Amino acid sequence: MTQKTFSALAATDLTACQFHLARWSAAGQVNISSHAATDQGAGVIQTVSRSGEAVTVAYTGKSFVTVGAAIAADTLFTCNGSGRAIAAGSGEVIYGRVLETAAADGNWVRCLLFAPFIN
């Protein structure tokens, strides 16, 4: 599946957030996702950007994602409070499916993104 992306302005400093989950914030900017049940999911941050700079976000297709805990391959994922992927539960925003197992917090794994929806 071909990756699809968009560009928007970074609402805050995202220089340490490549491959973290993004949400829509005020005035059409993007920020780090931090609440699995209420965030308006945007996708996965692809570029390193400072506040007010353009940031590229992947919203469908294959990408890497940073995990917030060990996670098994083929698991649907949402975000933790730091914008990292964790296994999704009922009533949470789903960003995609992890394609490989991650052993620990901070690992990058391949994933398949699809339009965010509520589980």
Helices and strands as residue ranges (DSSP letters): E 4-9, E 21-24, G 26-28, E 30-32, E 41-45, E 54-66, E 76-79, E 85-87, E 93-98, E 108-118
